[in-house]
Amino acid sequence: MGAEMNYYFKVQMISTVLLSVLFIQSAYASITTFEKEYTYQASEIDSKVTSRANALEQVKRLLLEELGTYLESKTEVKNFMLTQDQITTLTGGIVSAVVVSEKWDGVNYVLKAKISADPNEVAKAVNQLRNDTSKTKELENTKELANKYAKEIIRLKKQLNNLPSEKLAVKNTEYKHTVDLLSATNAYNEAIVLVNSRKPKEEIIAKLNQAIKLNPNYDAAYATRGIQKEIDKPHEAIEDYKKALESKPGWSLVHNGLGRAYRNLGEYDIAIESFNKAINNIDNYYVDFKKGMLSGIYFNRGLTYEKLGDLEKATDDMKKSAGGPAKSWLKKHDID
C-alpha cells in the first residue's frame, strides 16, 4: 500500500479487510472474485449518507489494488511495463465493485463489496485501454479528482474537530458537499465502465444523471452524456455540451461533439462553426491525442461540407483526415 493510501487510513477509521480470493471455474471462463469488507467509524459530523460514501470509496480502492496486484502477478499484464498505480487506474475503467452487504449502527458503517471478473479478459482490456490515450487520460483525470476530494474530506474532518460550535454549521455544509462531489466521481467512473463495456445507453445515462445530480457542475459528465444523446436526442446533447463548455470554453472534444449534434439536426452552418472551434482549440490537447483528434474533426467537418454540397472543401478535409473512414469516403467518390 502506497503512502497516499496510508494517509487515508490515519483519520479515525477502522479497517477490517477480508483478503479472500474465491476461484469459480465454469465451462466458459475462470472467474476470480475479490471480496473485501471495510468499517468506517463515523465522526460527530457524519450522517449515514456520508459514512456510506466514505466506506464505499475506501472499499473500492482496496478492491482495485488487490485486483491490480493479482493481474500483475498472474496475467500478461506483467509484460506491459505499467506501474501498479497505472494498472489500478486502468482496471478502474473496466470493472465495478458490487456491494454485497452493508450495516449502519449509528457509529460504524460496515460495507462489504466484491469484484468478479475473468482476469485474462481484464488483462486484454487493460492492454486495449493503455493504447487508447484518450480513455487513459480520462481515467487518470477521474482518479485524480477522486483523490482530491478524498484528501479534502480528511482535511475538513480535522478542521471540524477543532472548530467552535458557532462555525460548525458552515463547515459541516462544506463537508457534506465535498462528500457529494466524491460520490459524483464514483458514479461517473461507473458510467465510464459501462461505456467501455458497451452497455446500453440508458444504463450509461442513468449513471451520468446520478453524477450530475450530486455535482451539477460536473463538466465531464455533461460531455459524456452529450455523446450518448447525439443521435437520439440531439437537442438535449447540445444543451449538455454547452453546459460542459461553461467551465472549459476551449474544449475541442466537446466542440466536435457539438458539431455532430448540430449536423444531426440539419443545422450545417452552425455545425461547421463548431468544428472550426474544435480545430482552433486543438493546441490545448497533449501531443499524443492531438493527431487522432484532428483526424476525427476533419472527417466530421468534411461530412458536413458534403451535406452543404461543397464537395471541394469536403475532399480537402477528408485528405487532411487520412483516417480509415476518410479513405473509404475518398474511394467512394473516386478521389485519389
N, C-alpha and C positions, 0 to 999 in steps of 0.2 A: 504493500500500500504506500503510495507516494506521500510526500509532505503535505500536499494540498488536501488529500483525503484525511490525513491525521488531524489537520486543522479543524475539519468539520466536526470531528468527534470529541473535541475538548469542551464543548459547551453544554453542560447539563443533559447529556444524552446517555442512555443506557443501551448498549447494542448487544443483542444476543443473535448470533449468526449460526444458522444451521448449514454447515458445509457438507451438504449431502448432494451427491450426483447420482441420479437414477437413470439406468440404461433400459430402454424399452426397445426390444427388437420386433420388427414386423417384416412381412414379406416384401415390402416396398422400400423401407428406409430404416435407418438406425437413428432413432430419436433420442436425444440426450436432454434430460430435464434438470435444470439447476433450480434449486429451491432455497430461499433464504427468509429468515424472519428478523424483523428489526423492531425494537422497542424505543419509542420516542417519549421521553419524560417531559411533560408539559410544564411550562412556567406559568406564573400568575396571569400573564397576558395572552396565553394561548387558549384558543377555543377548540372544539372538536374538529372544526374545519381546518384550522391552521396546523393542528397537530397531525392530522391525516396527511396534509400536503407535505409536511416536513418528513414524516415517516416514509411516504411513498417515494419521495426524491432520493432518500438515502438507500432504500432497499433496491431501487432501480440501479443506482450507481454500483452497489455491491454485486448485483447480478451480472451487469455488463462487464465488470472487472473479472469476475470468475469465468464468464464465458470467453472473454478475450484471452485469458491465461490458458484455458483449455485449448482454444483454437491454435494458439502459438505453439503448443507442445504436441498436439495430436493431429494437426492437419497441414495442408500445403501452405497455410498462412505463414508458417515459419520460414518459408523461402521468399517472402515478399519484401523483406528488408524494411519492415514497419516497426515503429516503437509500440510499446504496449498501449500508450495513450492514443496513438493513431488507430490501433485495432479497436479499442473501446469506442472511439468516436464513430468509426465506420459501422461497427455492429449495431450501434445505437440507431442507425438508419435502416436496419434490416429486420430486427426483431423487437417485439414489445413485451414488457412484463405483464403478466396476468395476476391479479390479486386472488389469492387462494382463500384467505380468511383475514378478518380484522376485528379487533376488540378495543373498546374505549371504556375506561372506568372513571374518567374524570381527572385522572392523574397521568396515566400511561396510555399511549396508543400503540397497540401491538399489531403489526401488519406483516402478514406472510405473503410472499409473491413467488412466481416461478417464471422461467423462460424455457420453452420446449422447442427444440429445433434439431434438424439434421446438421451436425457440424460441418460435414463435407459440402452441403448445399450452401451453408452460411459462408464457408471459405470461398466458394465460387462467386458468391455475391460480393464479398469483400474485394475480391480481385477485380470485379467489374467496376465497383464504386471507386476504387483507388485510381482507376484510369479515367474517371469522369471528373475533371477538375471542377466543374460547376457544382455537382452534387456534393463532392467532398468539401468544398468551401462552405456550402450551405450547412452541412452537418457541423463543421468546425465553428461556424458563427453561432449556431444554436447552442452548442455545448458551452461556448464562452459566455453566452448570455445567461445560461442556467447557473454557471459558476459565479457570475457576477451577482445574481440575485441571492444565491445561497450564502455568499460572503456577507452581503448586505443584511440578510436576516440575522446572522450571528452578531454583526456589529450593533444592530438595533436592539437585540436582546440584551446585550451587555449594557448598552446605554440606558435602556428602560429600567434595568435593575438599580440604577443609581440616581434616577430622577425623582424629584419631589412630586407628590400626588397631583398638584395643580398642572403639571406639564405632561402627565402621563397620557391624557386623552389624545393630544395631538400626535405624539409619537406612536401611540397604540394604533391610530388610524394609518399612519405611515407603515407600520409593521405589517398590518393586515393587507395593505395594498401591495407591498413587496412580495408577500406570500402568494397573492393572486397572480402577480407577474411571473413568479416561478412556475406556478401551476399552468399558466398560459404557454410557457415554453415547452412544458411536458406534453400538453395537448397538441401543440404544433409539431413536435417531434413525432408523436404518434401518427399524425396526418402524413408526415413525410414517409414513415414506414409503410403506410397504406399506399402512397403514391408509388414507391419503389417496388411494392408487391403487386402493382397493377390492380388494386381493388376498385370496386365501383365508385363512381364519382360521388354518389350520395353519401357513402361512408366517409370519404375524404372531406367533403364539405361539412358534414356534421362535426367532425373533429375541429375543423378550422373555425366553425361557428363558436364552438366551445372556447377556443383560444382567444377569439376576438371579444367574446363576452367578458372574459377575465381581463383582457388588455385591449381596450377599444382603440389603442394607437399602435397595434402590432402590424407594422408595415409589411413584413414578410408574409404574415398570414393573409392579409388582404391581397397581396400579389399572387400567392399560390391559389387562393380561392378564385381570383380572376381567371387564372389559367383553366381551372376546372369548369368555368361558366362560359368561356369564349364562344363555344359552338351553340349550345342550347339556350343560353341566356346572355347574349352579348351586351344588352343594356346594363344588366347587373354587373357584368365583368368590367365594363367601362367605369362604373361607379367605384368598384373595388380598386382598379388600377389608379384612378385619380386619388383615392384615399391613400394608397401606398406612396404616391408621388408627393404628398404633402410634406413628408419628412425627408424624402430623397428626390428632389426635382430632377436630378440628372441620372436617374436610374434607367440605363439603357434597356435592360431586360424588360422593364415594365413598359417603357415607351414602345418597344417591339410588340409586346402583348396588346397594348392599346391599339396599335396599328392593325393587328389581326382582327380585333373585335370590331373596329370601325369598318374594316373590309367586309366582315361577315354581315354587316348591316347595309352594305352597298354605299357607304359614305367614303368613297375612294380618295377624294382630295384631302379629307381630314386624316385618312389613314397614311397617305404619303407624308404629311406633315409630321406624324408620329414617328414614322420610320426615319425621317431626316433627323429628328431629335435623338433617336436611338444611336444613329451613326455619329452625330456631332458630340455625343457624350461618351463615346466608347473608350476614351482615354482614361476614364475613371476605373476601368477594369484592369486586373492583373494580366500580364502579357500572355500567359498560357491560355487564358479563356478568351482573349480578345479576337483571335483569329477565327475560332469557331463561331463566336457570337456574330462577328461581322458577316460571315458567310450566310448565316441564317437571316440576318436583317436584309441583306441584298436580295436574297431569294424571295423573301416576303414582299419587298418593295417591287421587285420585278413582276411578281404575280399581279400586284395591284396596278402597275403600269399597263399590263396586258388587259386588265379589266377596263382601263380607261381608253384602250385602243391605241396606245403608244408603244408599238412593237419595238421601235428603235431603242427607247430607254429601257424597256423590259429586257431586251437582249443584252444591253450593256451591263445591267445589274446581274443577270444570270452568269455572264462571263466573269464578273467580279466575285460572284459567289463560289463558283468552282466546286461546289459540293455535289454529291451524288444526285440529289433531286434536280439541281440546276443543270447538270449534264443531261439528264433524261429530258428535261424541258427543251434544251437546245437541239437534241436529237429529234424530238417530236416535231420541232419546227424546221428541221433540215438546215440547221445553222452550224457552221464549223466553229 
